[in-house]
Structures are given as structure tokens and as C-alpha cells.
Amino acid sequence: MAYPFAQGIIDWAVTDTIPVTLANVSGPRFSTPAESVKFAADGCDVVNMTQAAEATWAAALGIPYISIGLVTDGDASEAVNMTLIHERALAFAENQRNVLLQVLSQLK
């Protein structure tokens, strides 16, 4: 399914969207260096572990779906460890909360 995300929700829920191409890996795990090179060569902007399956299933069932991404690291372009990821997740927590509250306030 080429476009599984609900564009109607994206249009009113978030005004600051950044279109990206996702590479999906079975996780939780980090990409290998070889995977990272391949994903970049394929034009992928973000490597994720969860979005592809859920978005496709929701679209197939007619359930509107969007995803809020939290980019925690630069994949192969920087040294990654759980401490770095945890620190960035905490730093983004307030923004994530605000986005979720905005989305939930629009649901009827």
C-alpha cells in the first residue's frame, strides 16, 4: 500500500509535517552499517521499526491512521547507544505531549 496514512487527519492535526521516506526494519534493534548505506542509497530519510505494518493494516481496515515520529539518532552517521536515545526521547517528551493533545482535541 503506497499511501497508508490518512491525509485528512494529517491536514488538520499537524501543521508542521515533514514528508519522509521510511525504511522499515524488524526491531527492536539498530540497523547494521550495511543496511544504513543501502537505505540511504534507496533515498530513505528515516529508519523505523514500527510504522509500516500498523499503517498498512489500518488502511486495509479503513481505519484512519497517522504516525508521530521521534527521531532519536542519525543511524550510521553517529555513534548510537541507549543513553543517547533516552536523553533525546526525554527532551522531545513535551512536544510529543502537545502534538497528541492537539490531535485528540480534534477527534469527534
N, C-alpha and C positions, 0 to 999 in steps of 0.2 A: 504494500500500500504506500504509494508515493507521498501522500499528504494526509497523515492520520490525525493531525492536530486540528482542533475546532477553531477555524479562523474567526468566526463570530465572537467567540469568547476572547480570543487574543485582542481583537479590535477594541473592545470596551474595557477589558480587565487591566491591561498594562499599556502604558503609553510609551514606555522606554524599552522596546524589544530590539533584540539584535538577531537577525536571521543567521543561522549557522547550519552547517552540515555535520551530522553526528556520525561517529564510528562507534559501534556497539561491541563490547567485549563481555564475555560471561564473567561475572565477578562474584564476590568482591576480590579484586586483585588489581595490581598496576599493570599497564601494558609493558610488553617487552620492548627493548630498544628497536628491534626489527619491526615490530608492529607499529611503533610510533613513526618510523621512517615511512612505512607503507601507507599509513593513514594520511600523513602529510602529503605524500606524493599523489594520493587519491583526492586531495582537496578538502579533506575533513578538517573542521575547525575545533571540534571538541570530541574527546573520547569519553564515553559514558558506560555505565554498567546496568542501567535500568530502563531507560526510556523507550527503547524500540519495541519490546514485546508489549508493554502495557498500552502504549498509544495505538498499536495495531489492533489489539484485542478490543479496546474501547471503540474504535472506529467501526470495526466489524459488527459490534453490537449496537451501533447507533448512539453511543454514549459520548457526549461532548467531552473533550479532554484537552488540557494544556499541561505544560510541564514548566516548573520553575527550576532553572539550572543554577547550581552553585559550583563555580569553577574553583577548585582548591589548589591546583598546581599546573605547571607548564608542561606536564607529561615528560617527555625525554629531554626537554630543554632546561630542566633544573633538577637538582637533587630533591627527591621526594621522600618524606617519611611521615609517620602518623602524627608526630608533634606539629609539623608544619600544617598538615591538613586540619587538625583540631584547632589550632590557632586561627586559621582563616575561616573556618566554619563559625567559630565564636564571633569573629569580627563581622561577619555577614548576618548574624542572627537577627538583629533589629530590623535590617532591611527586609529580610525574608518575612518576618512577622508582619511588617507593614504591607507588603505585597499580598500576603494571604488575607489579611483583613480587608484590603481593597477588593479582592476577588470575591470573598464571601459576602461582602455587603451588597454586591450586585446580583447574587443568586436569588431567585424568587421561589 
